[in-house]
């Protein structure tokens, strides 16, 4: 799919506020609401827009612990590991990387007990290192396109 300046302008507006109406986006980028809606639909169909997400303030829901778990594991253990992570509550995202660790898992937890239980599940597949998140100076940052 070929994108023009208006597509990028729409994406920038959606990154700033995914709940903004098509009419408001249109006013900001110089299009009608139906034209904005059509472009958004095409970007969704083209796989450029994957979805519209909610930013949750987890501590207000008693998820007081935020951690990053790094894991080293043999190649043969990756399929089982990925299957197991689908079942673990609290994982917010996970990346597969190069370097010393294979994956980094970001999690929110209600208790240390939840963390211990998660680590016990993951250690069946490889060696883990856990990092406690003290702060997130950049929690979600739009990329200017």
N, C-alpha and C positions, 0 to 999 in steps of 0.2 A: 504494500500500500504506500503510495506516495503522499507525503505530508507537505502542506504549505505552511506559511506563517500563521494562518488562522488556526490550523490544527494545533500548532505549538502554543498559541495564545490561549486556546480553550484548555489545553492540558495544564498550563500554568495556573489558570483560574481554578480548575478542579483540584489541583494540588493544594492550593491555598484554602479552599472550602468546597469539599465534594458535595455539600448540600445546597450550593448556590443554584438558583433557578436558571433554567435555560434562557429566560428573558433577561435576567441580570447579566449572565455571561455574554449574551448577544449585545447588550448595551455597551459592555466593556470592550468587546472586540470588534464591534461594527457589523453584526449579523442579526438576522431575525431569530426568534426562539425556535421555529421549526428548522431553520438551517443549522443551528447549534445542535439540536436534537439529532438530526440526520448525521452530522459529523461524529457525534459521540457514539451513535449506534454503529457506524462504520468502523470506528476505532475499537469498539468492543468486539465486533465480528472479526476484525483483523488481528485481535490478540494484543493490541497496544494497551488498551484499558482492560485490566484483569478483573477489576471490581471496585467497589466503593466501601471503605472500611470505617469502623468506629474506633476512635482512640479512647481506651478505657483507662481510668485512673484507678489502677488495681489496689493501692493501699486503702482506698475508700471502701473496698469490698473485702477487707481483711487479708489481702495478699501482701503481707508486709516484707517479705523476703524476695529479692530479685538476684538471680545468679546467672553466671555464664559457665557452662560446663564444656570443657574441651575433652575430646576423647581420641585416643590412638587405638586403632584396631586393624587386625589383618583384613585383607581384601575379601577373604572368604566369609567374614563375619558381617559384612555390610548389609546384605539382604535381610538377615535376621534382626540386625540392629534397627534398620529402617522400619521394619514391621513392628518392633517393640515400641519405638518412639511414637507411632501412631496411637498407641493405647495410653500413653502417659499424659495425664492432665497437667496443665500449667505451662506446657511448652508454647512459647509465643512465636518463635521462629528458629530455624536451624540452617546453617550454611555448611557446605562441603568445601574444604579448602586444600590448598597445597601447604607444604611445610611439615612441621613436626606433628601437628594434630590433623586428623582427618575431618572432624566435624566440630563446630561450635554450636552449642544449644543455648538459647536464651529462655529463661524460665521465670515464672512468678510462683511463689509458694506461700502457704499460710503458716507453715511451721518448719522447724528444723527436722522434725520427724518425717515430714513429707519429703524433704531433701534427702534424708538418709534412705528412705524407701526407694526413691528414684535412683540414687547412686547404686544401690544394691542391684537394681534391675539392669542398669547400664554396664556395671562391672562384669557381667557375664560375657560381654562382648569384647571388652578391651580395657585399657588403662584410662582413668579419668583424672582430670585436674579441675577443681572447682574454684571459681572466682566470685566473690561476693561483690555486688554492685553497690558502691557507696553513693553515687549520684549519676545522673544522665544529663550532662550539660547540653547535649544535642539529642533529644529524644526522637524527634521526627522532623526532618528538614526537607523542604521541597527542593527539587533540582530545577533551576531556571533553564528552560528549554528555548 
